[in-house]
Amino acid sequence: MNDLDGWAGLEPAAFEEPPKADDIDLFYGRVFKSEEGQKVLHHLRQITIERPSWIPGEDASFGYVRTGMCEMVRMIEKRVERSNNG
């Protein structure tokens, strides 16, 4: 039987400490500053931020979803930028 089986696995000591925000920024930087990561980030930007959030005639919810997608790409870009300062 493993130490993490049963109730013992629910003890706080059994869980890994979550990474700090600065560490997460560094992880994003490592991934998205690579040549491949830059290509992926460019592609994400093209299919979200560089396209209209809403098109006349579409349901308003379409714009809400598109705006949320754009915010995810902006969040990645901000974390990559912050990783330069860390």
PDB file of N, CA, C and O in Angstrom, chain B, residues numbered from 101:
ATOM      1  N   MET B 101       0.840  -1.191   0.000  1.00  0.00           N
ATOM      2  CA  MET B 101       0.000   0.000   0.000  1.00  0.00           C
ATOM      3  C   MET B 101       0.883   1.252   0.000  1.00  0.00           C
ATOM      4  O   MET B 101       1.837   1.337   0.773  1.00  0.00           O
ATOM      5  N   ASN B 102       0.579   2.186  -0.831  1.00  0.00           N
ATOM      6  CA  ASN B 102       1.295   3.440  -0.996  1.00  0.00           C
ATOM      7  C   ASN B 102       0.947   4.397   0.151  1.00  0.00           C
ATOM      8  O   ASN B 102      -0.167   4.344   0.672  1.00  0.00           O
ATOM      9  N   ASP B 103       1.882   5.272   0.554  1.00  0.00           N
ATOM     10  CA  ASP B 103       1.637   6.247   1.616  1.00  0.00           C
ATOM     11  C   ASP B 103       0.518   7.220   1.262  1.00  0.00           C
ATOM     12  O   ASP B 103      -0.106   7.799   2.151  1.00  0.00           O
ATOM     13  N   LEU B 104       0.262   7.400  -0.028  1.00  0.00           N
ATOM     14  CA  LEU B 104      -0.748   8.370  -0.445  1.00  0.00           C
ATOM     15  C   LEU B 104      -2.121   7.735  -0.596  1.00  0.00           C
ATOM     16  O   LEU B 104      -3.087   8.427  -0.917  1.00  0.00           O
ATOM     17  N   ASP B 105      -2.226   6.425  -0.370  1.00  0.00           N
ATOM     18  CA  ASP B 105      -3.516   5.751  -0.454  1.00  0.00           C
ATOM     19  C   ASP B 105      -4.361   6.096   0.768  1.00  0.00           C
ATOM     20  O   ASP B 105      -3.825   6.335   1.850  1.00  0.00           O
ATOM     21  N   GLY B 106      -5.649   6.121   0.597  1.00  0.00           N
ATOM     22  CA  GLY B 106      -6.561   6.343   1.710  1.00  0.00           C
ATOM     23  C   GLY B 106      -6.497   7.758   2.250  1.00  0.00           C
ATOM     24  O   GLY B 106      -6.147   8.697   1.535  1.00  0.00           O
ATOM     25  N   TRP B 107      -6.842   7.896   3.529  1.00  0.00           N
ATOM     26  CA  TRP B 107      -6.923   9.211   4.158  1.00  0.00           C
ATOM     27  C   TRP B 107      -5.566   9.904   4.262  1.00  0.00           C
ATOM     28  O   TRP B 107      -5.500  11.133   4.249  1.00  0.00           O
ATOM     29  N   ALA B 108      -4.499   9.142   4.362  1.00  0.00           N
ATOM     30  CA  ALA B 108      -3.165   9.743   4.486  1.00  0.00           C
ATOM     31  C   ALA B 108      -2.832  10.598   3.274  1.00  0.00           C
ATOM     32  O   ALA B 108      -2.094  11.576   3.390  1.00  0.00           O
ATOM     33  N   GLY B 109      -3.361  10.244   2.122  1.00  0.00           N
ATOM     34  CA  GLY B 109      -3.107  11.011   0.901  1.00  0.00           C
ATOM     35  C   GLY B 109      -3.761  12.375   0.898  1.00  0.00           C
ATOM     36  O   GLY B 109      -3.457  13.216   0.052  1.00  0.00           O
ATOM     37  N   LEU B 110      -4.662  12.595   1.846  1.00  0.00           N
ATOM     38  CA  LEU B 110      -5.359  13.882   1.915  1.00  0.00           C
ATOM     39  C   LEU B 110      -4.679  14.875   2.837  1.00  0.00           C
ATOM     40  O   LEU B 110      -5.104  16.027   2.922  1.00  0.00           O
ATOM     41  N   GLU B 111      -3.651  14.460   3.518  1.00  0.00           N
ATOM     42  CA  GLU B 111      -2.927  15.359   4.404  1.00  0.00           C
ATOM     43  C   GLU B 111      -2.236  16.441   3.570  1.00  0.00           C
ATOM     44  O   GLU B 111      -1.723  16.145   2.491  1.00  0.00           O
ATOM     45  N   PRO B 112      -2.213  17.689   4.051  1.00  0.00           N
ATOM     46  CA  PRO B 112      -1.573  18.776   3.298  1.00  0.00           C
ATOM     47  C   PRO B 112      -0.123  18.483   2.927  1.00  0.00           C
ATOM     48  O   PRO B 112       0.338  18.916   1.871  1.00  0.00           O
ATOM     49  N   ALA B 113       0.601  17.758   3.772  1.00  0.00           N
ATOM     50  CA  ALA B 113       2.009  17.464   3.487  1.00  0.00           C
ATOM     51  C   ALA B 113       2.158  16.599   2.239  1.00  0.00           C
ATOM     52  O   ALA B 113       3.231  16.576   1.637  1.00  0.00           O
ATOM     53  N   ALA B 114       1.111  15.893   1.841  1.00  0.00           N
ATOM     54  CA  ALA B 114       1.185  15.004   0.686  1.00  0.00           C
ATOM     55  C   ALA B 114       1.072  15.770  -0.622  1.00  0.00           C
ATOM     56  O   ALA B 114       1.368  15.223  -1.685  1.00  0.00           O
ATOM     57  N   PHE B 115       0.650  17.020  -0.561  1.00  0.00           N
ATOM     58  CA  PHE B 115       0.462  17.803  -1.773  1.00  0.00           C
ATOM     59  C   PHE B 115       1.664  18.706  -2.023  1.00  0.00           C
ATOM     60  O   PHE B 115       2.281  19.238  -1.100  1.00  0.00           O
ATOM     61  N   GLU B 116       1.965  18.854  -3.278  1.00  0.00           N
ATOM     62  CA  GLU B 116       3.076  19.707  -3.674  1.00  0.00           C
ATOM     63  C   GLU B 116       2.689  21.174  -3.500  1.00  0.00           C
ATOM     64  O   GLU B 116       1.542  21.547  -3.745  1.00  0.00           O
ATOM     65  N   GLU B 117       3.629  21.995  -3.082  1.00  0.00           N
ATOM     66  CA  GLU B 117       3.376  23.429  -2.939  1.00  0.00           C
ATOM     67  C   GLU B 117       3.183  24.031  -4.329  1.00  0.00           C
ATOM     68  O   GLU B 117       3.977  23.755  -5.229  1.00  0.00           O
ATOM     69  N   PRO B 118       2.142  24.849  -4.524  1.00  0.00           N
ATOM     70  CA  PRO B 118       1.931  25.436  -5.852  1.00  0.00           C
ATOM     71  C   PRO B 118       3.058  26.398  -6.200  1.00  0.00           C
ATOM     72  O   PRO B 118       3.611  27.054  -5.317  1.00  0.00           O
ATOM     73  N   PRO B 119       3.402  26.487  -7.482  1.00  0.00           N
ATOM     74  CA  PRO B 119       4.469  27.413  -7.872  1.00  0.00           C
ATOM     75  C   PRO B 119       4.057  28.866  -7.615  1.00  0.00           C
ATOM     76  O   PRO B 119       2.872  29.197  -7.651  1.00  0.00           O
ATOM     77  N   LYS B 120       5.026  29.712  -7.362  1.00  0.00           N
ATOM     78  CA  LYS B 120       4.781  31.137  -7.153  1.00  0.00           C
ATOM     79  C   LYS B 120       4.507  31.792  -8.496  1.00  0.00           C
ATOM     80  O   LYS B 120       4.889  31.261  -9.539  1.00  0.00           O
ATOM     81  N   ALA B 121       3.845  32.949  -8.476  1.00  0.00           N
ATOM     82  CA  ALA B 121       3.492  33.660  -9.703  1.00  0.00           C
ATOM     83  C   ALA B 121       4.731  33.967 -10.545  1.00  0.00           C
ATOM     84  O   ALA B 121       4.693  33.851 -11.770  1.00  0.00           O
ATOM     85  N   ASP B 122       5.834  34.361  -9.888  1.00  0.00           N
ATOM     86  CA  ASP B 122       7.062  34.656 -10.626  1.00  0.00           C
ATOM     87  C   ASP B 122       7.591  33.418 -11.336  1.00  0.00           C
ATOM     88  O   ASP B 122       8.095  33.499 -12.456  1.00  0.00           O
ATOM     89  N   ASP B 123       7.472  32.264 -10.669  1.00  0.00           N
ATOM     90  CA  ASP B 123       7.911  31.015 -11.282  1.00  0.00           C
ATOM     91  C   ASP B 123       7.060  30.692 -12.508  1.00  0.00           C
ATOM     92  O   ASP B 123       7.576  30.245 -13.532  1.00  0.00           O
ATOM     93  N   ILE B 124       5.754  30.922 -12.395  1.00  0.00           N
ATOM     94  CA  ILE B 124       4.864  30.651 -13.527  1.00  0.00           C
ATOM     95  C   ILE B 124       5.252  31.534 -14.706  1.00  0.00           C
ATOM     96  O   ILE B 124       5.275  31.072 -15.847  1.00  0.00           O
ATOM     97  N   ASP B 125       5.559  32.807 -14.439  1.00  0.00           N
ATOM     98  CA  ASP B 125       6.000  33.708 -15.514  1.00  0.00           C
ATOM     99  C   ASP B 125       7.249  33.147 -16.191  1.00  0.00           C
ATOM    100  O   ASP B 125       7.358  33.174 -17.417  1.00  0.00           O
ATOM    101  N   LEU B 126       8.188  32.641 -15.395  1.00  0.00           N
ATOM    102  CA  LEU B 126       9.408  32.070 -15.972  1.00  0.00           C
ATOM    103  C   LEU B 126       9.101  30.844 -16.827  1.00  0.00           C
ATOM    104  O   LEU B 126       9.722  30.645 -17.871  1.00  0.00           O
ATOM    105  N   PHE B 127       8.143  30.018 -16.390  1.00  0.00           N
ATOM    106  CA  PHE B 127       7.756  28.847 -17.181  1.00  0.00           C
ATOM    107  C   PHE B 127       7.177  29.279 -18.526  1.00  0.00           C
ATOM    108  O   PHE B 127       7.523  28.715 -19.564  1.00  0.00           O
ATOM    109  N   TYR B 128       6.294  30.283 -18.506  1.00  0.00           N
ATOM    110  CA  TYR B 128       5.725  30.800 -19.753  1.00  0.00           C
ATOM    111  C   TYR B 128       6.847  31.334 -20.656  1.00  0.00           C
ATOM    112  O   TYR B 128       6.851  31.107 -21.865  1.00  0.00           O
ATOM    113  N   GLY B 129       7.789  32.044 -20.042  1.00  0.00           N
ATOM    114  CA  GLY B 129       8.906  32.585 -20.810  1.00  0.00           C
ATOM    115  C   GLY B 129       9.718  31.491 -21.479  1.00  0.00           C
ATOM    116  O   GLY B 129      10.068  31.608 -22.653  1.00  0.00           O
ATOM    117  N   ARG B 130      10.019  30.434 -20.750  1.00  0.00           N
ATOM    118  CA  ARG B 130      10.797  29.331 -21.320  1.00  0.00           C
ATOM    119  C   ARG B 130      10.089  28.701 -22.515  1.00  0.00           C
ATOM    120  O   ARG B 130      10.713  28.369 -23.522  1.00  0.00           O
ATOM    121  N   VAL B 131       8.795  28.546 -22.384  1.00  0.00           N
ATOM    122  CA  VAL B 131       8.026  27.909 -23.457  1.00  0.00           C
ATOM    123  C   VAL B 131       7.882  28.829 -24.661  1.00  0.00           C
ATOM    124  O   VAL B 131       8.159  28.424 -25.790  1.00  0.00           O
ATOM    125  N   PHE B 132       7.450  30.065 -24.427  1.00  0.00           N
ATOM    126  CA  PHE B 132       7.075  30.935 -25.534  1.00  0.00           C
ATOM    127  C   PHE B 132       8.203  31.807 -26.071  1.00  0.00           C
ATOM    128  O   PHE B 132       8.006  32.501 -27.069  1.00  0.00           O
ATOM    129  N   LYS B 133       9.381  31.796 -25.445  1.00  0.00           N
ATOM    130  CA  LYS B 133      10.515  32.530 -26.015  1.00  0.00           C
ATOM    131  C   LYS B 133      11.326  31.647 -26.958  1.00  0.00           C
ATOM    132  O   LYS B 133      12.184  32.143 -27.688  1.00  0.00           O
ATOM    133  N   SER B 134      11.062  30.352 -26.946  1.00  0.00           N
ATOM    134  CA  SER B 134      11.766  29.470 -27.875  1.00  0.00           C
ATOM    135  C   SER B 134      11.276  29.770 -29.293  1.00  0.00           C
ATOM    136  O   SER B 134      10.239  30.408 -29.476  1.00  0.00           O
ATOM    137  N   GLU B 135      12.017  29.313 -30.276  1.00  0.00           N
ATOM    138  CA  GLU B 135      11.625  29.545 -31.672  1.00  0.00           C
ATOM    139  C   GLU B 135      10.243  28.957 -31.952  1.00  0.00           C
ATOM    140  O   GLU B 135       9.402  29.599 -32.581  1.00  0.00           O
ATOM    141  N   GLU B 136      10.019  27.739 -31.481  1.00  0.00           N
ATOM    142  CA  GLU B 136       8.724  27.097 -31.690  1.00  0.00           C
ATOM    143  C   GLU B 136       7.624  27.814 -30.926  1.00  0.00           C
ATOM    144  O   GLU B 136       6.518  27.992 -31.437  1.00  0.00           O
ATOM    145  N   GLY B 137       7.931  28.227 -29.695  1.00  0.00           N
ATOM    146  CA  GLY B 137       6.963  28.942 -28.882  1.00  0.00           C
ATOM    147  C   GLY B 137       6.560  30.265 -29.510  1.00  0.00           C
ATOM    148  O   GLY B 137       5.393  30.652 -29.451  1.00  0.00           O
ATOM    149  N   GLN B 138       7.519  30.961 -30.110  1.00  0.00           N
ATOM    150  CA  GLN B 138       7.209  32.218 -30.793  1.00  0.00           C
ATOM    151  C   GLN B 138       6.265  31.975 -31.971  1.00  0.00           C
ATOM    152  O   GLN B 138       5.367  32.776 -32.228  1.00  0.00           O
ATOM    153  N   LYS B 139       6.469  30.872 -32.681  1.00  0.00           N
ATOM    154  CA  LYS B 139       5.589  30.529 -33.806  1.00  0.00           C
ATOM    155  C   LYS B 139       4.177  30.231 -33.312  1.00  0.00           C
ATOM    156  O   LYS B 139       3.198  30.662 -33.921  1.00  0.00           O
ATOM    157  N   VAL B 140       4.074  29.493 -32.206  1.00  0.00           N
ATOM    158  CA  VAL B 140       2.760  29.180 -31.642  1.00  0.00           C
ATOM    159  C   VAL B 140       2.076  30.456 -31.165  1.00  0.00           C
ATOM    160  O   VAL B 140       0.891  30.658 -31.431  1.00  0.00           O
ATOM    161  N   LEU B 141       2.803  31.314 -30.467  1.00  0.00           N
ATOM    162  CA  LEU B 141       2.224  32.554 -29.965  1.00  0.00           C
ATOM    163  C   LEU B 141       1.780  33.452 -31.121  1.00  0.00           C
ATOM    164  O   LEU B 141       0.730  34.088 -31.041  1.00  0.00           O
ATOM    165  N   HIS B 142       2.558  33.505 -32.174  1.00  0.00           N
ATOM    166  CA  HIS B 142       2.181  34.279 -33.366  1.00  0.00           C
ATOM    167  C   HIS B 142       0.888  33.716 -33.961  1.00  0.00           C
ATOM    168  O   HIS B 142      -0.011  34.471 -34.330  1.00  0.00           O
ATOM    169  N   HIS B 143       0.802  32.394 -34.050  1.00  0.00           N
ATOM    170  CA  HIS B 143      -0.405  31.756 -34.587  1.00  0.00           C
ATOM    171  C   HIS B 143      -1.617  32.065 -33.701  1.00  0.00           C
ATOM    172  O   HIS B 143      -2.685  32.402 -34.212  1.00  0.00           O
ATOM    173  N   LEU B 144      -1.459  31.953 -32.381  1.00  0.00           N
ATOM    174  CA  LEU B 144      -2.560  32.256 -31.472  1.00  0.00           C
ATOM    175  C   LEU B 144      -3.026  33.697 -31.635  1.00  0.00           C
ATOM    176  O   LEU B 144      -4.224  33.978 -31.612  1.00  0.00           O
ATOM    177  N   ARG B 145      -2.071  34.605 -31.799  1.00  0.00           N
ATOM    178  CA  ARG B 145      -2.404  36.020 -31.997  1.00  0.00           C
ATOM    179  C   ARG B 145      -3.183  36.209 -33.301  1.00  0.00           C
ATOM    180  O   ARG B 145      -4.162  36.954 -33.339  1.00  0.00           O
ATOM    181  N   GLN B 146      -2.747  35.530 -34.369  1.00  0.00           N
ATOM    182  CA  GLN B 146      -3.422  35.654 -35.666  1.00  0.00           C
ATOM    183  C   GLN B 146      -4.868  35.178 -35.615  1.00  0.00           C
ATOM    184  O   GLN B 146      -5.745  35.782 -36.232  1.00  0.00           O
ATOM    185  N   ILE B 147      -5.118  34.097 -34.882  1.00  0.00           N
ATOM    186  CA  ILE B 147      -6.474  33.536 -34.878  1.00  0.00           C
ATOM    187  C   ILE B 147      -7.374  34.135 -33.806  1.00  0.00           C
ATOM    188  O   ILE B 147      -8.549  33.779 -33.711  1.00  0.00           O
ATOM    189  N   THR B 148      -6.829  35.047 -32.993  1.00  0.00           N
ATOM    190  CA  THR B 148      -7.654  35.667 -31.949  1.00  0.00           C
ATOM    191  C   THR B 148      -7.603  37.186 -32.051  1.00  0.00           C
ATOM    192  O   THR B 148      -8.536  37.802 -32.566  1.00  0.00           O
ATOM    193  N   ILE B 149      -6.544  37.787 -31.575  1.00  0.00           N
ATOM    194  CA  ILE B 149      -6.440  39.244 -31.455  1.00  0.00           C
ATOM    195  C   ILE B 149      -6.523  39.950 -32.802  1.00  0.00           C
ATOM    196  O   ILE B 149      -7.116  41.024 -32.902  1.00  0.00           O
ATOM    197  N   GLU B 150      -5.945  39.367 -33.823  1.00  0.00           N
ATOM    198  CA  GLU B 150      -5.897  40.035 -35.118  1.00  0.00           C
ATOM    199  C   GLU B 150      -7.140  39.795 -35.973  1.00  0.00           C
ATOM    200  O   GLU B 150      -7.160  40.154 -37.150  1.00  0.00           O
ATOM    201  N   ARG B 151      -8.160  39.200 -35.396  1.00  0.00           N
ATOM    202  CA  ARG B 151      -9.442  38.997 -36.084  1.00  0.00           C
ATOM    203  C   ARG B 151     -10.521  39.731 -35.317  1.00  0.00           C
ATOM    204  O   ARG B 151     -10.374  39.979 -34.121  1.00  0.00           O
ATOM    205  N   PRO B 152     -11.606  40.083 -35.994  1.00  0.00           N
ATOM    206  CA  PRO B 152     -12.684  40.784 -35.287  1.00  0.00           C
ATOM    207  C   PRO B 152     -13.250  39.935 -34.153  1.00  0.00           C
ATOM    208  O   PRO B 152     -13.378  38.717 -34.275  1.00  0.00           O
ATOM    209  N   SER B 153     -13.582  40.590 -33.061  1.00  0.00           N
ATOM    210  CA  SER B 153     -14.199  39.885 -31.939  1.00  0.00           C
ATOM    211  C   SER B 153     -15.662  39.576 -32.217  1.00  0.00           C
ATOM    212  O   SER B 153     -16.218  38.610 -31.695  1.00  0.00           O
ATOM    213  N   TRP B 154     -16.263  40.398 -33.034  1.00  0.00           N
ATOM    214  CA  TRP B 154     -17.679  40.218 -33.334  1.00  0.00           C
ATOM    215  C   TRP B 154     -17.931  40.640 -34.770  1.00  0.00           C
ATOM    216  O   TRP B 154     -17.326  41.592 -35.262  1.00  0.00           O
ATOM    217  N   ILE B 155     -18.808  39.941 -35.426  1.00  0.00           N
ATOM    218  CA  ILE B 155     -19.172  40.245 -36.812  1.00  0.00           C
ATOM    219  C   ILE B 155     -20.655  40.597 -36.818  1.00  0.00           C
ATOM    220  O   ILE B 155     -21.460  39.872 -36.234  1.00  0.00           O
ATOM    221  N   PRO B 156     -21.034  41.705 -37.473  1.00  0.00           N
ATOM    222  CA  PRO B 156     -22.453  42.066 -37.517  1.00  0.00           C
ATOM    223  C   PRO B 156     -23.305  40.890 -38.002  1.00  0.00           C
ATOM    224  O   PRO B 156     -22.967  40.203 -38.966  1.00  0.00           O
ATOM    225  N   GLY B 157     -24.401  40.687 -37.311  1.00  0.00           N
ATOM    226  CA  GLY B 157     -25.300  39.586 -37.649  1.00  0.00           C
ATOM    227  C   GLY B 157     -25.097  38.366 -36.774  1.00  0.00           C
ATOM    228  O   GLY B 157     -25.977  37.509 -36.684  1.00  0.00           O
ATOM    229  N   GLU B 158     -23.943  38.280 -36.127  1.00  0.00           N
ATOM    230  CA  GLU B 158     -23.683  37.158 -35.214  1.00  0.00           C
ATOM    231  C   GLU B 158     -24.335  37.439 -33.867  1.00  0.00           C
ATOM    232  O   GLU B 158     -24.572  38.592 -33.506  1.00  0.00           O
ATOM    233  N   ASP B 159     -24.617  36.389 -33.141  1.00  0.00           N
ATOM    234  CA  ASP B 159     -25.138  36.513 -31.786  1.00  0.00           C
ATOM    235  C   ASP B 159     -24.096  37.210 -30.913  1.00  0.00           C
ATOM    236  O   ASP B 159     -22.895  37.024 -31.106  1.00  0.00           O
ATOM    237  N   ALA B 160     -24.554  38.006 -29.960  1.00  0.00           N
ATOM    238  CA  ALA B 160     -23.627  38.742 -29.080  1.00  0.00           C
ATOM    239  C   ALA B 160     -22.703  37.794 -28.319  1.00  0.00           C
ATOM    240  O   ALA B 160     -21.562  38.150 -28.029  1.00  0.00           O
ATOM    241  N   SER B 161     -23.174  36.606 -27.997  1.00  0.00           N
ATOM    242  CA  SER B 161     -22.340  35.665 -27.240  1.00  0.00           C
ATOM    243  C   SER B 161     -21.090  35.272 -28.018  1.00  0.00           C
ATOM    244  O   SER B 161     -20.075  34.917 -27.419  1.00  0.00           O
ATOM    245  N   PHE B 162     -21.152  35.331 -29.340  1.00  0.00           N
ATOM    246  CA  PHE B 162     -19.975  35.056 -30.166  1.00  0.00           C
ATOM    247  C   PHE B 162     -18.862  36.038 -29.803  1.00  0.00           C
ATOM    248  O   PHE B 162     -17.705  35.640 -29.661  1.00  0.00           O
ATOM    249  N   GLY B 163     -19.202  37.302 -29.656  1.00  0.00           N
ATOM    250  CA  GLY B 163     -18.225  38.323 -29.289  1.00  0.00           C
ATOM    251  C   GLY B 163     -17.655  38.112 -27.899  1.00  0.00           C
ATOM    252  O   GLY B 163     -16.472  38.359 -27.665  1.00  0.00           O
ATOM    253  N   TYR B 164     -18.486  37.659 -26.980  1.00  0.00           N
ATOM    254  CA  TYR B 164     -18.008  37.412 -25.616  1.00  0.00           C
ATOM    255  C   TYR B 164     -16.969  36.296 -25.607  1.00  0.00           C
ATOM    256  O   TYR B 164     -15.933  36.400 -24.952  1.00  0.00           O
ATOM    257  N   VAL B 165     -17.258  35.245 -26.331  1.00  0.00           N
ATOM    258  CA  VAL B 165     -16.321  34.112 -26.393  1.00  0.00           C
ATOM    259  C   VAL B 165     -15.020  34.541 -27.051  1.00  0.00           C
ATOM    260  O   VAL B 165     -13.941  34.220 -26.554  1.00  0.00           O
ATOM    261  N   ARG B 166     -15.108  35.255 -28.154  1.00  0.00           N
ATOM    262  CA  ARG B 166     -13.913  35.703 -28.869  1.00  0.00           C
ATOM    263  C   ARG B 166     -13.075  36.637 -27.988  1.00  0.00           C
ATOM    264  O   ARG B 166     -11.847  36.555 -27.994  1.00  0.00           O
ATOM    265  N   THR B 167     -13.724  37.509 -27.244  1.00  0.00           N
ATOM    266  CA  THR B 167     -13.003  38.413 -26.357  1.00  0.00           C
ATOM    267  C   THR B 167     -12.256  37.619 -25.289  1.00  0.00           C
ATOM    268  O   THR B 167     -11.118  37.951 -24.958  1.00  0.00           O
ATOM    269  N   GLY B 168     -12.876  36.586 -24.754  1.00  0.00           N
ATOM    270  CA  GLY B 168     -12.210  35.734 -23.772  1.00  0.00           C
ATOM    271  C   GLY B 168     -11.001  35.037 -24.355  1.00  0.00           C
ATOM    272  O   GLY B 168      -9.974  34.904 -23.689  1.00  0.00           O
ATOM    273  N   MET B 169     -11.115  34.589 -25.599  1.00  0.00           N
ATOM    274  CA  MET B 169      -9.980  33.942 -26.264  1.00  0.00           C
ATOM    275  C   MET B 169      -8.825  34.927 -26.415  1.00  0.00           C
ATOM    276  O   MET B 169      -7.666  34.578 -26.195  1.00  0.00           O
ATOM    277  N   CYS B 170      -9.152  36.155 -26.792  1.00  0.00           N
ATOM    278  CA  CYS B 170      -8.114  37.192 -26.941  1.00  0.00           C
ATOM    279  C   CYS B 170      -7.428  37.466 -25.619  1.00  0.00           C
ATOM    280  O   CYS B 170      -6.213  37.658 -25.578  1.00  0.00           O
ATOM    281  N   GLU B 171      -8.193  37.486 -24.535  1.00  0.00           N
ATOM    282  CA  GLU B 171      -7.612  37.759 -23.213  1.00  0.00           C
ATOM    283  C   GLU B 171      -6.635  36.663 -22.803  1.00  0.00           C
ATOM    284  O   GLU B 171      -5.646  36.946 -22.127  1.00  0.00           O
ATOM    285  N   MET B 172      -6.889  35.437 -23.192  1.00  0.00           N
ATOM    286  CA  MET B 172      -5.953  34.354 -22.881  1.00  0.00           C
ATOM    287  C   MET B 172      -4.609  34.594 -23.575  1.00  0.00           C
ATOM    288  O   MET B 172      -3.555  34.394 -22.971  1.00  0.00           O
ATOM    289  N   VAL B 173      -4.644  35.016 -24.822  1.00  0.00           N
ATOM    290  CA  VAL B 173      -3.405  35.288 -25.566  1.00  0.00           C
ATOM    291  C   VAL B 173      -2.687  36.484 -24.953  1.00  0.00           C
ATOM    292  O   VAL B 173      -1.464  36.471 -24.817  1.00  0.00           O
ATOM    293  N   ARG B 174      -3.439  37.517 -24.581  1.00  0.00           N
ATOM    294  CA  ARG B 174      -2.825  38.682 -23.930  1.00  0.00           C
ATOM    295  C   ARG B 174      -2.179  38.300 -22.600  1.00  0.00           C
ATOM    296  O   ARG B 174      -1.117  38.817 -22.254  1.00  0.00           O
ATOM    297  N   MET B 175      -2.815  37.399 -21.857  1.00  0.00           N
ATOM    298  CA  MET B 175      -2.260  36.947 -20.585  1.00  0.00           C
ATOM    299  C   MET B 175      -0.935  36.222 -20.825  1.00  0.00           C
ATOM    300  O   MET B 175       0.025  36.431 -20.082  1.00  0.00           O
ATOM    301  N   ILE B 176      -0.873  35.383 -21.840  1.00  0.00           N
ATOM    302  CA  ILE B 176       0.380  34.684 -22.160  1.00  0.00           C
ATOM    303  C   ILE B 176       1.455  35.694 -22.508  1.00  0.00           C
ATOM    304  O   ILE B 176       2.580  35.595 -22.020  1.00  0.00           O
ATOM    305  N   GLU B 177       1.121  36.668 -23.351  1.00  0.00           N
ATOM    306  CA  GLU B 177       2.097  37.689 -23.740  1.00  0.00           C
ATOM    307  C   GLU B 177       2.597  38.480 -22.527  1.00  0.00           C
ATOM    308  O   GLU B 177       3.786  38.784 -22.435  1.00  0.00           O
ATOM    309  N   LYS B 178       1.703  38.810 -21.604  1.00  0.00           N
ATOM    310  CA  LYS B 178       2.102  39.554 -20.401  1.00  0.00           C
ATOM    311  C   LYS B 178       3.036  38.727 -19.531  1.00  0.00           C
ATOM    312  O   LYS B 178       4.014  39.247 -18.995  1.00  0.00           O
ATOM    313  N   ARG B 179       2.739  37.445 -19.391  1.00  0.00           N
ATOM    314  CA  ARG B 179       3.595  36.584 -18.568  1.00  0.00           C
ATOM    315  C   ARG B 179       4.976  36.426 -19.206  1.00  0.00           C
ATOM    316  O   ARG B 179       5.987  36.415 -18.503  1.00  0.00           O
ATOM    317  N   VAL B 180       5.022  36.306 -20.514  1.00  0.00           N
ATOM    318  CA  VAL B 180       6.304  36.212 -21.204  1.00  0.00           C
ATOM    319  C   VAL B 180       7.096  37.504 -20.992  1.00  0.00           C
ATOM    320  O   VAL B 180       8.295  37.469 -20.717  1.00  0.00           O
ATOM    321  N   GLU B 181       6.415  38.637 -21.124  1.00  0.00           N
ATOM    322  CA  GLU B 181       7.076  39.931 -20.912  1.00  0.00           C
ATOM    323  C   GLU B 181       7.606  40.049 -19.484  1.00  0.00           C
ATOM    324  O   GLU B 181       8.727  40.510 -19.268  1.00  0.00           O
ATOM    325  N   ARG B 182       6.796  39.629 -18.512  1.00  0.00           N
ATOM    326  CA  ARG B 182       7.239  39.683 -17.113  1.00  0.00           C
ATOM    327  C   ARG B 182       8.408  38.738 -16.855  1.00  0.00           C
ATOM    328  O   ARG B 182       9.233  38.999 -15.979  1.00  0.00           O
ATOM    329  N   SER B 183       8.485  37.657 -17.598  1.00  0.00           N
ATOM    330  CA  SER B 183       9.589  36.709 -17.403  1.00  0.00           C
ATOM    331  C   SER B 183      10.924  37.331 -17.791  1.00  0.00           C
ATOM    332  O   SER B 183      11.974  36.886 -17.327  1.00  0.00           O
ATOM    333  N   ASN B 184      10.891  38.348 -18.631  1.00  0.00           N
ATOM    334  CA  ASN B 184      12.117  39.054 -19.009  1.00  0.00           C
ATOM    335  C   ASN B 184      12.679  39.838 -17.828  1.00  0.00           C
ATOM    336  O   ASN B 184      13.877  40.114 -17.775  1.00  0.00           O
ATOM    337  N   ASN B 185      11.818  40.195 -16.888  1.00  0.00           N
ATOM    338  CA  ASN B 185      12.228  40.987 -15.728  1.00  0.00           C
ATOM    339  C   ASN B 185      12.624  40.105 -14.543  1.00  0.00           C
ATOM    340  O   ASN B 185      13.099  40.603 -13.523  1.00  0.00           O
ATOM    341  N   GLY B 186      12.425  38.793 -14.683  1.00  0.00           N
ATOM    342  CA  GLY B 186      12.668  37.900 -13.547  1.00  0.00           C
ATOM    343  C   GLY B 186      14.000  37.221 -13.569  1.00  0.00           C
ATOM    344  O   GLY B 186      14.314  36.447 -12.665  1.00  0.00           O
TER     345      GLY B 186
END
